[in-house]
Amino acid sequence: MSSLDGARVVLGVTGGIAAYKAVEVSRRLVDSGAHVVPVLTEGAEHFVGRTTFDALASEKVQTSLWDEESPIPHTLLGQSADLIIVAPATARLLSDYRVGRSADLLTTTLIATAAPVLLAPAMHTEMWEHPAVQENLDVLDGRGVHIVPAEPGRLAGGDIGFGRLASPRTIVAHAERVLSTQDLAGNHVVITAGGTSEAIDAVRVISNRSTGKQGYALAEAAWARGADVTLISTVDREPPIGVTVVSVESAAEMEKAVMSVNNADVIVMAAAVADFRPADPKGHKIKKSGGGVPEIALEKTHDFLVDLGENKPGGQVLVGFAAETENLIDNAKAKLAKKKLDLIVANDVSAPDVGFAHDTNAVTILVSDGTQTEVTLDSKRVIADAIFDAVVRVQTTLP
């Protein structure tokens, strides 16, 4: 479950051309379960209409210190908020917030809150690079204000440069991180995702049904909980925000990538690594006109999860997966012991809506101390957080 679910979020929108993107930020926040209260400055209303936010947010737009139903709207907004987001945050907003200038409802609310604040700046490159703007950002960052960095890209007037508002997806991901428990902060978490592909010839491969959805959900959850995340993946899909992605194809490539970071604090082997590969892959395409159907001799791949278990450094939590179609718990327990894992995530991939290619999963988490937790059918993100709940519990028991 997203940390935004049930959170009361004040969404401040200021007068920049990127204000139109705040509409998508509002929609994504609501989709994540947040209760969104939009606050528009006078400048923002030159770029976006309040009717749009009235329709998409959880409450009607507020704009004034004087015209709202409450005699002290800034106080009520500030006290009731779980999080305040300003997107876009203009140079003027940054300056006013830094010096504590209560110029309008939004800046007054920022000053009148103890809730965390997330700013997403946006402005033209020359403004972004001005020393005063950078100093204001540094001061606010030093006070504990969360900043979503501006990005390079196309700006107003057709210019290309730095200062573009971060994407709504990025802003909402940062908002979730701000509100999430940071119980993985300071941890380097390595996660594998997808199914490996083993070459038959120059164009054909042997693979499996894994799509990497569970691994990507794990990466999103770990980053939201404060971790530095490396995702070693075989699939080509939009990378999670804040995560370093290492692309691989075969089991051998995945082994090399994982072993290069095998001193990580947590390793989660969620990928479906091939157990077998063609013993003699051809460097050219095998032609069907070559005379008959070719035989493909297979050989075992190296099970490097065994190596990880044998050489696990002190304090590391090592997590394996067991995708089974029968004898789920017995097979998972055997793998847990044989490979010297700290915990294993077992799922019956023959069950409806479970495992490969689905957006949902149902698992049993078995820990080396004998405890086990069943997580019934739910989104893969919920499953991911349940796995990291178990990881954090194991960490508390390590010497």
LINSULGI-V304325 format. One record per residue. N is the residue number from 1. SS is DSSP state (H for helix, E for strand, C for the rest). PSI is psi in whole degrees, -180 to 180 (none if undefined). D_FIRST is the distance of its C-alpha to the first C-alpha in Angstrom with 2 decimals. Layout:
N/SS/PSI/D_FIRST, N/SS/PSI/D_FIRST
This chain:
1/C/135/0.00, 2/C/144/3.80, 3/C/-13/6.48, 4/C/-15/8.34, 5/C/117/7.03, 6/C/-5/10.31, 7/C/143/11.99, 8/E/115/15.63, 9/E/122/16.69, 10/E/121/20.40, 11/E/106/21.14, 12/E/136/24.68, 13/E/124/26.73, 14/C/177/30.12, 15/C/71/33.19, 16/C/160/32.77, 17/H/-26/33.05, 18/H/3/29.43, 19/H/-27/28.42, 20/H/-28/27.90, 21/H/-20/24.81, 22/H/-24/23.21, 23/H/-45/23.04, 24/H/-35/20.61, 25/H/-46/18.61, 26/H/-45/18.45, 27/H/-44/17.43, 28/H/-37/14.57, 29/H/-46/13.31, 30/H/-42/13.70, 31/H/-27/12.02, 32/C/1/8.82, 33/C/3/9.32, 34/C/152/11.72, 35/E/111/15.13, 36/E/126/17.57, 37/E/106/21.12, 38/E/137/23.41, 39/E/115/26.46, 40/E/138/29.09, 41/C/168/32.16, 42/C/-39/35.55, 43/C/-37/35.51, 44/H/-35/32.19, 45/H/-11/33.81, 46/H/-18/36.40, 47/C/-33/33.80, 48/C/148/31.23, 49/C/143/31.75, 50/H/-25/30.06, 51/H/-37/30.04, 52/H/-45/27.44, 53/H/-35/25.00, 54/H/-38/26.03, 55/H/-34/24.97, 56/H/-27/21.61, 57/C/-178/20.30, 58/C/-21/19.47, 59/C/166/22.86, 60/C/155/26.21, 61/C/141/27.28, 62/E/141/29.01, 63/C/-19/31.79, 64/C/149/34.39, 65/C/-16/35.20, 66/C/-24/37.87, 67/C/1/36.99, 68/C/168/33.76, 69/C/-35/33.82, 70/C/141/33.11, 71/C/-17/35.99, 72/C/65/33.63, 73/H/-35/30.67, 74/H/-39/29.89, 75/H/-45/29.67, 76/H/-41/27.38, 77/H/-47/25.10, 78/H/-39/25.12, 79/H/-31/24.63, 80/H/-12/21.79, 81/C/140/19.67, 82/C/-24/16.64, 83/E/141/17.32, 84/E/127/20.27, 85/E/136/20.35, 86/E/116/23.76, 87/E/113/24.00, 88/E/155/26.71, 89/E/112/28.26, 90/C/170/32.00, 91/H/-38/34.64, 92/H/-43/35.82, 93/H/-43/32.47, 94/H/-43/32.25, 95/H/-47/35.80, 96/H/-43/35.41, 97/H/-38/32.29, 98/H/-45/33.99, 99/H/-4/37.12, 100/C/30/35.49, 101/C/120/37.20, 102/C/82/35.98, 103/C/-23/37.14, 104/C/-173/34.93, 105/H/-40/31.99, 106/H/-51/29.43, 107/H/-35/31.27, 108/H/-38/32.08, 109/H/-40/28.45, 110/H/-37/27.62, 111/H/-25/30.41, 112/C/26/29.48, 113/C/150/25.95, 114/C/2/24.60, 115/C/156/21.08, 116/E/148/20.10, 117/E/135/21.58, 118/E/119/20.71, 119/E/134/23.74, 120/E/92/24.06, 121/E/153/27.86, 122/C/129/29.88, 123/C/172/33.67, 124/C/157/36.63, 125/H/-45/37.43, 126/H/-37/40.47, 127/H/-44/38.53, 128/H/-40/35.66, 129/C/-6/38.25, 130/C/135/40.26, 131/H/-35/40.56, 132/H/-40/39.75, 133/H/-46/36.38, 134/H/-37/35.47, 135/H/-42/36.74, 136/H/-42/34.64, 137/H/-43/31.50, 138/H/-43/32.57, 139/H/-46/33.26, 140/H/-42/29.97, 141/H/-41/28.11, 142/H/-23/30.27, 143/C/-1/29.24, 144/C/7/25.55, 145/C/137/24.67, 146/E/133/22.09, 147/E/128/23.70, 148/E/110/22.42, 149/C/142/25.65, 150/C/162/27.66, 151/E/161/28.40, 152/E/153/31.64, 153/E/-166/32.44, 154/E/133/34.36, 155/C/-180/35.13, 156/H/146/37.03, 157/H/5/40.54, 158/H/1/39.78, 159/C/156/39.75, 160/E/130/37.72, 161/E/-168/36.53, 162/E/147/33.96, 163/E/-2/32.18, 164/E/139/30.07, 165/C/136/26.78, 166/C/156/23.76, 167/C/151/21.94, 168/H/-38/19.35, 169/H/-43/16.84, 170/H/-43/17.88, 171/H/-44/17.82, 172/H/-36/14.26, 173/H/-42/13.20, 174/H/-38/15.39, 175/H/-42/14.00, 176/H/-40/10.49, 177/H/-41/12.58, 178/H/-39/14.66, 179/H/-8/12.10, 180/C/152/10.39, 181/C/135/12.31, 182/C/46/15.06, 183/C/-5/15.77, 184/C/8/16.65, 185/C/137/18.92, 186/C/-5/22.33, 187/C/139/21.28, 188/E/115/22.29, 189/E/124/19.89, 190/E/130/21.44, 191/E/136/19.60, 192/E/149/21.55, 193/E/148/20.52, 194/C/178/22.46, 195/E/136/25.68, 196/C/156/28.92, 197/C/128/32.00, 198/E/124/35.41, 199/E/133/38.48, 200/C/-47/41.12, 201/C/-160/43.12, 202/C/-17/42.76, 203/C/-14/40.66, 204/C/150/39.19, 205/E/160/36.50, 206/E/130/35.11, 207/C/-161/31.32, 208/C/-174/28.53, 209/C/1/25.72, 210/C/135/22.84, 211/C/-6/21.21, 212/C/4/19.10, 213/H/-41/15.75, 214/H/-39/14.24, 215/H/-40/16.07, 216/H/-37/14.90, 217/H/-38/11.19, 218/H/-41/12.31, 219/H/-43/14.29, 220/H/-44/11.68, 221/H/-42/9.55, 222/H/-43/12.97, 223/H/-41/14.26, 224/H/-31/11.53, 225/C/12/12.37, 226/C/0/15.98, 227/C/156/17.53, 228/E/116/20.35, 229/E/131/19.33, 230/E/121/21.87, 231/E/116/20.85, 232/E/111/23.82, 233/E/147/23.51, 234/C/-4/25.84, 235/C/150/24.16, 236/C/95/24.90, 237/C/167/21.82, 238/C/125/20.47, 239/C/148/19.56, 240/C/149/16.34, 241/C/135/17.11, 242/C/0/18.90, 243/C/139/19.34, 244/E/122/22.86, 245/E/129/23.45, 246/E/119/26.45, 247/E/132/27.63, 248/C/171/29.49, 249/C/-56/30.84, 250/C/170/32.55, 251/H/-39/31.92, 252/H/-40/34.60, 253/H/-39/33.00, 254/H/-42/29.63, 255/H/-47/31.54, 256/H/-43/33.34, 257/H/-43/30.24, 258/H/-42/28.40, 259/H/-22/31.60, 260/C/-15/32.01, 261/C/31/28.91, 262/C/1/29.26, 263/C/14/29.42, 264/C/159/25.76, 265/C/-36/23.93, 266/E/132/21.40, 267/E/124/22.09, 268/E/109/19.72, 269/E/77/21.91, 270/C/-13/19.57, 271/C/152/22.34, 272/E/92/24.69, 273/C/132/27.91, 274/C/138/31.07, 275/C/-24/33.22, 276/E/156/36.30, 277/E/158/37.85, 278/E/134/41.20, 279/C/-26/43.91, 280/C/71/45.97, 281/C/140/43.97, 282/C/145/46.36, 283/C/-3/46.45, 284/C/168/47.61, 285/C/129/46.59, 286/C/120/48.08, 287/C/137/50.23, 288/H/-15/50.48, 289/H/6/54.16, 290/H/-1/54.75, 291/C/90/55.97, 292/C/180/53.83, 293/C/124/50.21, 294/C/147/49.28, 295/C/140/48.07, 296/C/109/45.02, 297/C/136/45.29, 298/E/154/42.06, 299/E/160/41.52, 300/E/143/38.71, 301/C/163/36.42, 302/C/128/36.12, 303/C/87/33.25, 304/H/-9/32.34, 305/H/-32/29.46, 306/H/-42/32.44, 307/H/-41/33.75, 308/H/-42/30.52, 309/H/-41/30.60, 310/H/-33/34.33, 311/C/27/34.17, 312/C/124/30.92, 313/C/157/31.52, 314/C/136/31.08, 315/C/-11/27.68, 316/C/143/25.88, 317/E/123/23.03, 318/E/124/23.58, 319/E/129/21.09, 320/E/169/22.37, 321/E/147/21.27, 322/E/100/23.32, 323/E/113/23.14, 324/E/162/25.64, 325/C/-5/27.32, 326/C/158/29.14, 327/C/50/29.44, 328/H/-57/25.81, 329/H/-42/25.82, 330/H/-45/29.42, 331/H/-39/29.01, 332/H/-42/25.90, 333/H/-40/27.77, 334/H/-42/30.77, 335/H/-39/28.92, 336/H/-46/27.20, 337/H/-45/30.68, 338/H/-39/32.66, 339/C/6/30.62, 340/C/48/30.11, 341/C/159/26.35, 342/C/-34/24.29, 343/E/159/21.68, 344/E/144/21.22, 345/E/115/18.52, 346/E/134/20.32, 347/E/146/19.63, 348/E/99/22.16, 349/C/-1/22.36, 350/C/-9/24.92, 351/C/153/22.52, 352/C/136/21.40, 353/C/22/18.32, 354/C/134/17.80, 355/C/-138/18.32, 356/C/129/20.43, 357/C/-11/19.88, 358/C/158/17.16, 359/C/-8/13.71, 360/E/165/12.67, 361/E/162/13.66, 362/E/128/14.63, 363/E/162/15.87, 364/E/125/17.86, 365/E/116/17.67, 366/E/130/21.23, 367/E/151/22.37, 368/C/-18/25.99, 369/C/2/26.69, 370/C/-12/26.40, 371/C/153/23.12, 372/E/147/20.67, 373/E/128/17.24, 374/E/129/16.43, 375/E/113/12.97, 376/E/172/13.63, 377/E/124/13.04, 378/E/178/9.57, 379/E/155/8.35, 380/H/-23/9.62, 381/H/-40/6.76, 382/H/-43/5.19, 383/H/-42/8.93, 384/H/-45/9.42, 385/H/-35/7.66, 386/H/-38/9.62, 387/H/-44/12.57, 388/H/-26/12.58, 389/H/-44/12.38, 390/H/-39/15.48, 391/H/-46/16.99, 392/H/-39/16.97, 393/H/-41/18.56, 394/H/-41/21.14, 395/H/-34/21.92, 396/H/-17/22.93, 397/H/-9/25.48, 398/C/146/27.10, 399/C/none/30.48
